[in-house]
């Protein structure tokens, strides 16, 4: 077997589209789904806007017994996994396969399910807490349910490094494939839009309290004031190249490089310029190592899918990291933040970026950053409309609250299938 890892299937559940094709059309058009929170009455909260998945129908596609045993974030993961499995034609490999594993990322966990059960505990007593509380909230629930639903019995795992976790999960899946398991489902989804989930996110001080949806999430903008939360995510089928060729599965893209870093110390608040400067060093380190892993130079990066937190100091630190790692190329390489139209979905955001990068490579199109142009940094931010461009290597970046930094290189699958 070769050591090359390719993507052979995608599944997407996002606020702008409940399947891959719908999401991609909306993303290319620069559509935004940032709107008033409708899942609960948010009028008493300073954060009013988010990206909600409204078009998905778990009840029509997931066993009713599983629905009552699991949280919404797992429902979304099962929907995305189902689409990815079908797209990669994994059903032909049969159930009970030890050659297929599952790795997901989780940051929030089952907060909606957990809140409901805790409310029952305090209002009615322990006898009213359901038996599934012990497993529905747990970070590994989505990994387990995807494995059970599809009969995948290979190595399974869950990573929790907040918004960087999605890239780290994909990297772990790549290492698992290199160690001999030919197929991995990987990625992540999140559904943190409950009162408890929102309050937990608010403690970071990074969420936007804008009273206008159009300005609720402006990454790299002069008027940036935080990010809008979101939900959803993506699941990818990753496969060892020779295995994909043997079964006739087309390679959509190749995962060619990854590196991660961590910044020790207190997580920075929005106005902590020195704290964000430390994250710049970690991200620059991850970028440099990821490019080395992919065996490409800075000038070979064709587009950057940025982390784009939407906090001025955080965005400034990301631009500094790009300049440190890419040199002069950082001022001219196209940069985009598609998640500005759907919100930051914790661990689901980075897998969605990677899925978007795969589609961008396929079609030779850089999707725009949704929202009004408001650029406040020395970068070539793609806005207004998709940009046609030959693409070979895309750099995806993610940072997690607490000091996590991750960089992943997604490349065209020339000769891959």
Secondary structure, DSSP 8 states (H G I E B T S, - for coil): --S-EEEEEEEEEETTBSSHHHHHHHHHTT---EEE--SS--TTSS--EEE---S--GGGTS-HHHHHHS-HHHHHHHHHHHHHHHHTTGGGG-TTBTTEEEEEE-SS-SHHHHHHHHHHHHHH-GGGS-TTHHHHSSTTHHHHHHHHHHTB-S-EEEE--GGGHHHHHHHHHHHHHHTT--EEEEEEEEE--SHHHHHHHHTTS-B---SSGGGS--TTBTT---B-EEEEEEEEEEEEHHHHHHTT----EEEEEEEEEE--SS---TT-HHHHHHHHHHHHHHHHHHHHHHT--GGG--EEE------HHHHHHHHHHHHHHHGGGGGTSEEE-GGGGT-B-THHHHHHHHHHHHHHHHHTEE--B-S---B-SSSEE-BSS-EE---SEEEEEEEETTTEEEEEEEE--TT--
